[in-house]
């Protein structure tokens, strides 16, 4: 599976990691699995780690469609961590589309900065 996730209910964070090809189907499959997970709460924060994505296969229309439908509540902080300029551009496009839907999404190049912005310290044990 190109996207894996861990839900840490005590720290109220959903950590998603991409490995391989990131496409619309992978995102929708991961969203469905997270939404169905008994520990998921839509008010949790999200860390979406794209640094190990080998390829991003999303059109601008797909990015917009994904941004317009969220499993997270409005106001839930969501941090995307990227490893290169292309990932940064794609994540920033998602962020801009998300802002139009009252979502709070920021893009970072360093995981520690993302975690600090999300309101926590180091990544919780086991995630």
C-alpha positions in Angstrom: 0.0 0.0 0.0 1.6 3.4 -1.0 0.1 5.2 2.0 0.4 3.8 5.5 -0.9 5.4 8.6 -0.8 5.3 12.4 -3.3 6.9 14.7 -2.1 7.9 18.1 -5.2 8.7 20.1 -3.3 9.8 23.3 -1.3 12.4 21.3 -4.3 13.1 19.0 -2.3 12.7 15.8 -2.7 10.8 12.5 0.6 10.1 10.9 0.4 9.2 7.2 3.5 8.1 5.2 3.8 7.8 1.4 6.1 5.3 -0.2 6.0 4.6 -3.9 3.4 6.3 -6.2 1.0 8.8 -4.7 -2.2 9.0 -6.7 -5.9 9.7 -6.2 -6.8 6.1 -5.6 -4.1 5.6 -2.9 -5.3 8.8 -1.1 -9.0 7.8 -1.2 -8.2 4.2 0.0 -6.1 5.6 2.9 -8.9 8.1 3.8 -11.5 5.3 3.8 -9.3 3.2 6.1 -8.6 6.0 8.5 -12.3 7.1 8.6 -13.3 3.6 9.5 -10.6 3.1 12.2 -12.2 3.1 15.7 -9.5 5.4 17.1 -9.9 8.1 14.5 -11.4 11.4 15.5 -11.7 14.1 12.8 -10.5 16.8 15.2 -7.1 15.2 15.4 -4.0 16.8 13.8 -2.4 15.2 10.8 1.2 14.7 9.7 1.4 13.7 6.0 5.0 12.7 5.3 5.6 12.7 1.5 9.4 12.6 1.7 9.6 8.9 0.5 7.2 9.3 -2.4 8.9 8.1 -5.5 6.3 9.6 -7.8 3.3 11.9 -7.6 0.7 11.1 -10.2 -2.0 13.7 -9.5 -3.4 16.3 -11.9 -4.3 19.8 -10.7 -8.0 18.7 -10.9 -7.3 15.7 -8.7 -5.5 17.8 -6.2 -8.4 20.2 -6.1 -10.9 17.4 -5.7 -8.9 15.8 -2.9 -8.6 19.2 -1.1 -12.3 19.9 -1.3 -13.2 16.8 0.6 -11.6 16.2 3.9 -12.0 13.6 6.6 -10.6 16.1 9.1 -12.6 18.9 10.8 -12.3 22.5 9.8 -9.6 24.0 12.0 -7.8 20.6 12.6 -4.1 21.4 11.8 -2.6 19.4 9.0 1.1 19.4 8.2 2.6 18.1 4.9 6.3 17.3 5.0 8.1 17.2 1.6 11.5 16.2 0.4 11.9 18.1 -2.8 10.7 21.2 -4.8 8.1 19.2 -6.9 6.5 17.7 -3.7 6.5 21.2 -2.2 4.6 22.6 -5.2 2.1 19.9 -5.2 1.5 20.1 -1.4 1.3 23.9 -1.6 -1.3 23.6 -4.3 -3.3 21.2 -2.0 -2.9 23.7 0.8 -4.3 26.6 -1.2 -7.3 24.6 -2.4 -7.8 23.5 1.2 -7.7 27.0 2.6 -10.6 27.9 0.3 -12.6 25.2 2.2 -11.6 26.6 5.7 -9.0 23.9 6.2 -5.7 24.6 8.0 -2.9 23.0 6.0 0.8 24.0 6.0 3.8 22.6 4.1 7.2 22.0 5.7 10.6 20.7 4.6 11.6 19.5 8.0 9.5 17.1 10.2 10.6 18.8 13.4 9.1 22.1 12.3 5.9 20.4 11.2 5.5 18.6 14.6 6.2 21.9 16.5 3.6 23.7 14.4 1.1 20.8 15.1 1.5 21.6 18.8 3.7 18.7 19.8 7.3 17.6 20.3 8.9 14.6 18.7 7.0 12.0 16.9 5.1 9.8 19.4 6.5 6.4 20.1 5.2 3.7 17.8 4.2 6.0 15.0 
